[in-house]
């Protein structure tokens, strides 16, 4: 079984202290990537946020990915972008990103994941596996979708949606290469670093 790694998604509204929170989270354990996910923010403002946060991730060898906007990801020095099914076709995103990382949301569909892989996605994301307030998925994902993909395909898969230290074990055991987590880290009662440690400990315990 491949070691499962943590993939952080930023909260929908960034607190004023977020730079410190992000640094603490990334210093707390092995984090593979950070996805900046700020919906409907004007591009100029988004660029300022990227300029502040990107170096915190990249200086720690953590990939910094931008949600929804491959062109801005290239322009602003990000390591790649993540697109949803309604944002942009994976093929078009791949063309814009060149050799940068491309991730694609595939909900509960191995068919969508196959299409994304053929279009050059570096990873596919299945979810939501658990109820989540971060976004409204069109459907809940089944662990079997993740398991079959992990067993049969080379392209890595990310599990997303309502994942916590308490519920992540079946996803790790099903073969997810990454767990995408937001609320369980940023809203952890003891802070983001404690949230990262709790998830990583749970992932190791489940493996």
TAFENUR-V266639 format. One record per helix or strand of 3 or more residues. SS is the DSSP state (helix for helix, strand for strand). FROM is the first residue (numbers start at 0). LEN is the number of residues. If there is no record, write none. Layout:
# TAFENUR-V266639
ss=SS from=FROM len=LEN
ss=SS from=FROM len=LEN
This chain:
# TAFENUR-V266639
ss=strand from=4 len=5
ss=helix from=17 len=10
ss=strand from=30 len=6
ss=helix from=42 len=16
ss=strand from=62 len=5
ss=helix from=69 len=6
ss=strand from=79 len=4
ss=helix from=89 len=8
ss=strand from=100 len=5
ss=helix from=109 len=9
ss=strand from=122 len=5
ss=helix from=142 len=10
ss=strand from=155 len=5
ss=helix from=168 len=6
ss=strand from=177 len=4
ss=helix from=182 len=4
ss=helix from=191 len=15
